Amino acid sequence: MVKIAQTALFFSVSMAIGVGVHGQDTLMRILDTSMTEIQEDYFKKEQPPYFIDMRVHDLKTSLVQYSSGILVSSHQSHDRIVTVGMRIGNYTKDNTSAVEESRMIDYRIPVYSDKLPIEDDPLALGFCLERSFETAYDQSLQQYRAIQKNDDHPGKQETLPAFSIEKPSVYAEEPVRLQPDSTSFAEWKKILKKVSETISNETDVVTGDIALMVMDERIYYLNSEGTRIVQNRPQCQIQLIIAVKTRESTMVPMTKTYIGRNIAALPSAEKLEKDVHTILLLLRDLKNAPLADPYAGPALLSPEAAGVFFHEIFGHRIEGQRLNSAFDSQTFMDNVGKKVINESITIISDPTQTNFNGIPLFGSYLYDDEGVPARPVTVIDKGILKGFLMSRIPIEGQLSSNGHGRSQLGSAPYSRQSNLFIQSSGGLSETAMRKLLVKECRKQGKSYGYYIKEVFGGFTSTDLLSPQVFNILPTVVYRVYADGRPDELVRGVSFIGTPLAVFSEIMATGNEYAVFNGFCGAESGNIPVSTISPGLLIKKMEIQKRPESVVVVPALPSPVLEKK
């Protein structure tokens, strides 16, 4: 479910490239020295690793959260997390190589993570790193010995290479300092408190949260091949979560997230207040809106909704590493070079793009979490599938990484999405798309179609043992009537389907594009992603009712209303 006989050569390259190349970054110098010492120790073992790496996330975070006008969280923190890995064997076959005869053995890539001191003390850091690598080595050696026991099995089949050989990279950025000082931090508290109180003035509001998070994330990546990367992934967010009680005493939620690479990119107090009022007006309509009925027919997706649609229905199925699993559905595995979608559509995954029309893209980076340079990858060209997103785990037909090995801290990298650009030739205006929607409703004998305007998110399954379905969770949905009546707001909707069937139902695309930023959860944890998409008109989409949470009436009144 989706809610890495050459050892000596690489060792010498690492020594030549790594030392002294990162200027005045004290932590990098300590990590580089520790990596060199660890390599020397482990490469002398009777069963040495052929590849070692470490990834250190240095995190400085400021968080403020208000709920119902009351401060519930306020802190500033500094943490360091290391994730280390070892591969024993060689690039052809190592401790991660799957063995068909031994399903019970855990062949996930072994990594070990731990907290590091936040002081740049060489002795303390070195001790913690040695302990982490010792654990990683023990786990890898245990796996490798299990693999060796199956080497002479008569039913053993030849497999793909275990790990791709990539050119070492060296890159370093200057630190980015985003953290607000005490004065700025206090000002943001005042802003968030005022907005939270505005939300709480609504008597039907059952959830009214607003949070600010500012994170300086500096990532250090080093491996035994000589790669030394230091890059920043700054992140600033404000998130609003508001839910109201309906006439059936269920809950209707709305969310809005603002994302920037610095605090200056976040909205002003006036903008936040204005948006909150807009959301509250919409929620007043939603709480009295009728529940949607089960439906199969034409549907129009806004660009934002279409972005989530493409991320779930398509994006997870072109993450290459997953195709090696015998338990994956492998939806597009044998379709390279074949038409899989309307020929007007081209899809590119490009982590090198940092914004679209001035909107920051959440899935941007210069080097992936295996130290491989990011680059744009055309996965569909005019409807034809060209290939898959790759980490350093080879698949049939693609043996090298294309810079899409990604993970959250503490997890092993996996081939994942980044910034997914859906491009369309001959897109139509929204007015033209709505006319086509109405025309198709009449053709199918439907009294109305659906317009999916805003979505919260979605999920899909690529597991062979599960139904190959996706489920998108809209928050703002309208019925568009074929007889010309005004659009009608409805609630309690999710739209579902299977990938190949829905792809064949795409009738038209829009000519306006929008960005959907969010977090994607899969094998390697939660990672930031973006999808840039035009709107979509789908000939036949299935709509089902979504279960709604029953509101538990609080025993006490709102603290804000009580004060008033």
Secondary structure as the mmCIF struct_conf table of DSSP 4:
data_model
#
loop_
_struct_conf.conf_type_id
_struct_conf.id
_struct_conf.beg_label_comp_id
_struct_conf.beg_label_asym_id
_struct_conf.beg_label_seq_id
_struct_conf.end_label_comp_id
_struct_conf.end_label_asym_id
_struct_conf.end_label_seq_id
HELX_RH_AL_P HELX_RH_AL_P1 THR A 7 GLY A 18
TURN_TY1_P TURN_TY1_P1 VAL A 19 GLY A 20
BEND BEND1 HIS A 22 HIS A 22
TURN_TY1_P TURN_TY1_P2 GLY A 23 GLN A 24
HELX_RH_AL_P HELX_RH_AL_P2 THR A 26 TYR A 42
TURN_TY1_P TURN_TY1_P3 PHE A 43 LYS A 44
BEND BEND2 LYS A 45 GLN A 47
STRN STRN1 PRO A 49 SER A 67
TURN_TY1_P TURN_TY1_P4 SER A 68 GLY A 69
STRN STRN2 ILE A 70 ILE A 88
STRN STRN3 GLY A 89 GLY A 89
BEND BEND3 TYR A 91 LYS A 93
STRN STRN4 ASP A 94 ASP A 94
TURN_TY1_P TURN_TY1_P5 ASN A 95 THR A 96
TURN_TY1_P TURN_TY1_P6 GLU A 100 GLU A 101
TURN_TY1_P TURN_TY1_P7 ARG A 103 MET A 104
BEND BEND4 ILE A 105 ILE A 105
BEND BEND5 ARG A 108 ARG A 108
HELX_LH_PP_P HELX_LH_PP_P1 ILE A 109 PRO A 110
STRN STRN5 VAL A 111 LEU A 116
BEND BEND6 ILE A 118 GLU A 119
HELX_RH_AL_P HELX_RH_AL_P3 PRO A 122 LYS A 149
TURN_TY1_P TURN_TY1_P8 ASN A 150 ASP A 152
TURN_TY1_P TURN_TY1_P9 PRO A 154 GLY A 155
BEND BEND7 ALA A 162 PHE A 163
STRN STRN6 VAL A 170 ALA A 172
HELX_RH_AL_P HELX_RH_AL_P4 SER A 182 SER A 200
TURN_TY1_P TURN_TY1_P10 ASN A 201 ASN A 201
BEND BEND8 GLU A 202 GLU A 202
TURN_TY1_P TURN_TY1_P11 THR A 203 ASP A 204
STRN STRN7 VAL A 205 ASN A 223
TURN_TY1_P TURN_TY1_P12 SER A 224 GLU A 225
BEND BEND9 GLY A 226 GLY A 226
STRN STRN8 ARG A 228 ASN A 232
STRN STRN9 GLN A 235 LYS A 245
TURN_TY1_P TURN_TY1_P13 ARG A 247 GLU A 248
BEND BEND10 SER A 249 SER A 249
STRN STRN10 THR A 250 THR A 250
STRN STRN11 MET A 251 GLY A 260
BEND BEND11 ARG A 261 ASN A 262
HELX_RH_3T_P HELX_RH_3T_P1 ILE A 263 ALA A 265
BEND BEND12 LEU A 266 LEU A 266
HELX_LH_PP_P HELX_LH_PP_P2 PRO A 267 SER A 268
HELX_RH_AL_P HELX_RH_AL_P5 ALA A 269 LYS A 287
TURN_TY1_P TURN_TY1_P14 ASN A 288 ASN A 288
BEND BEND13 ALA A 289 ALA A 289
HELX_LH_PP_P HELX_LH_PP_P3 PRO A 290 PRO A 290
STRN STRN12 LEU A 291 LEU A 291
HELX_LH_PP_P HELX_LH_PP_P4 ALA A 292 PRO A 294
STRN STRN13 TYR A 295 LEU A 301
HELX_RH_AL_P HELX_RH_AL_P6 PRO A 303 ILE A 313
TURN_TY1_P TURN_TY1_P15 PHE A 314 PHE A 314
HELX_RH_3T_P HELX_RH_3T_P2 GLY A 315 ILE A 318
STRN STRN14 GLU A 319 GLU A 319
HELX_RH_3T_P HELX_RH_3T_P3 GLY A 320 ASN A 324
TURN_TY1_P TURN_TY1_P16 ALA A 326 PHE A 327
STRN STRN15 ASP A 328 ASP A 328
TURN_TY1_P TURN_TY1_P17 THR A 331 ASP A 334
TURN_TY1_P TURN_TY1_P18 VAL A 336 GLY A 337
BEND BEND14 LYS A 338 LYS A 338
STRN STRN16 LYS A 339 LYS A 339
BEND BEND15 ILE A 341 ILE A 341
TURN_TY1_P TURN_TY1_P19 GLU A 343 SER A 344
STRN STRN17 ILE A 345 SER A 349
TURN_TY1_P TURN_TY1_P20 PRO A 351 THR A 352
STRN STRN18 ASN A 355 PHE A 356
TURN_TY1_P TURN_TY1_P21 ASN A 357 GLY A 358
STRN STRN19 ILE A 359 PRO A 360
HELX_LH_PP_P HELX_LH_PP_P5 LEU A 361 LEU A 361
TURN_TY1_P TURN_TY1_P22 PHE A 362 GLY A 363
BEND BEND16 LEU A 366 LEU A 366
STRN STRN20 TYR A 367 TYR A 367
TURN_TY1_P TURN_TY1_P23 ASP A 369 GLU A 370
BEND BEND17 GLY A 371 GLY A 371
HELX_LH_PP_P HELX_LH_PP_P6 VAL A 372 VAL A 372
STRN STRN21 PRO A 373 PRO A 373
HELX_LH_PP_P HELX_LH_PP_P7 ALA A 374 ALA A 374
STRN STRN22 VAL A 377 ASP A 381
TURN_TY1_P TURN_TY1_P24 LYS A 382 GLY A 383
STRN STRN23 ILE A 384 LEU A 385
STRN STRN24 LEU A 389 LEU A 389
BEND BEND18 ARG A 392 ILE A 393
STRN STRN25 ILE A 395 ILE A 395
TURN_TY1_P TURN_TY1_P25 GLU A 396 GLY A 397
STRN STRN26 GLN A 398 GLN A 398
BEND BEND19 SER A 400 SER A 400
BEND BEND20 GLY A 403 GLY A 403
STRN STRN27 GLY A 405 ARG A 406
TURN_TY1_P TURN_TY1_P26 LEU A 409 GLY A 410
BEND BEND21 SER A 411 SER A 411
STRN STRN28 TYR A 414 SER A 415
STRN STRN29 ASN A 419 SER A 424
BEND BEND22 SER A 425 GLY A 426
STRN STRN30 LEU A 428 LEU A 428
HELX_RH_AL_P HELX_RH_AL_P7 GLU A 430 GLN A 444
TURN_TY1_P TURN_TY1_P27 GLY A 445 GLY A 445
BEND BEND23 SER A 447 SER A 447
STRN STRN31 TYR A 448 THR A 460
STRN STRN32 ASP A 463 ASP A 463
TURN_TY1_P TURN_TY1_P28 LEU A 464 LEU A 465
BEND BEND24 SER A 466 SER A 466
STRN STRN33 PHE A 470 TYR A 481
TURN_TY1_P TURN_TY1_P29 ALA A 482 ASP A 483
HELX_LH_PP_P HELX_LH_PP_P8 ARG A 485 ASP A 487
STRN STRN34 GLU A 488 VAL A 490
STRN STRN35 ARG A 491 ARG A 491
BEND BEND25 GLY A 492 GLY A 492
STRN STRN36 VAL A 493 GLY A 497
HELX_RH_AL_P HELX_RH_AL_P8 PRO A 499 PHE A 503
TURN_TY1_P TURN_TY1_P30 SER A 504 GLU A 505
STRN STRN37 ILE A 506 ALA A 522
TURN_TY1_P TURN_TY1_P31 GLU A 523 SER A 524
STRN STRN38 GLY A 525 LYS A 545
HELX_LH_PP_P HELX_LH_PP_P9 SER A 549 SER A 549
STRN STRN39 VAL A 550 VAL A 550
HELX_LH_PP_P HELX_LH_PP_P10 VAL A 551 PRO A 554
BEND BEND26 ALA A 555 LEU A 556
HELX_RH_AL_P HELX_RH_AL_P9 PRO A 559 LYS A 563
#
